[in-house]
Amino acid sequence: MNDNVVIVYNGEQVSVPKEVADFLEQDRKREQAQEKQDARHLSKSEFETVLSGLECVKRPVEDAVLRNLRLENLRGAIAELDVQGQNLLSLRYSGELTMEEIGQIYGISRMAVSKRLKKLHKKLGSSVS
């Protein structure tokens, strides 16, 4: 029993076994039912959340431009720091050293490194904002 059925797939007619056609039809109906159920259960606030999430997805160019502007501002603020501050940031973030390791290099405690980094972050934050 090799019953073939012609279905439309991606705009073209295709001959497939009846079992495959039945399976695809059941799957299509299941997806439609799920979409209807999702639509019925979507409250107004959830609907607004979905829409606001979609708006974010539609603006990749603007997001990239803003990110690049923030990075330029940050680079400028780092360039205005003294050499020791720049080196400290470089060791911590480019060198990925721990505060303990940085403290050993400078001959200071981990707490002193932490305080200096915090002070630099605060300075950079006010410069970039």
ZIDAKA-V607615 format. One record per backbone hydrogen bond with DSSP energy under -0.5 kcal/mol. CO is the residue of the C=O (numbers start at 0). NH is the residue of the N-H. If there is no record, write none. Layout:
# ZIDAKA-V607615
CO;NH, CO;NH
This chain:
# ZIDAKA-V607615
0;2, 1;3, 2;17, 4;6, 4;15, 6;8, 6;13, 8;11, 11;8, 13;6, 13;15, 15;4, 16;19, 16;20, 17;21, 18;22, 19;23, 20;24, 21;25, 22;26, 23;27, 24;28, 25;29, 26;30, 27;31, 28;32, 29;33, 30;34, 31;35, 32;36, 33;37, 34;38, 35;39, 36;40, 37;41, 38;41, 40;42, 42;46, 43;47, 44;48, 45;49, 46;50, 47;51, 48;52, 49;53, 50;54, 51;55, 52;56, 53;57, 55;58, 56;59, 58;62, 59;63, 60;64, 61;65, 62;66, 63;67, 64;68, 65;69, 66;70, 67;71, 68;72, 69;73, 70;74, 71;75, 72;76, 73;77, 74;78, 75;79, 77;80, 81;85, 82;86, 83;87, 84;88, 85;89, 86;90, 87;91, 88;92, 88;93, 89;93, 89;94, 90;96, 97;101, 98;102, 99;103, 100;104, 101;105, 102;106, 102;107, 108;112, 109;113, 110;114, 111;115, 112;116, 113;117, 114;118, 115;119, 116;120, 117;121, 118;122, 119;123, 120;124, 121;125, 122;126, 123;127, 124;128
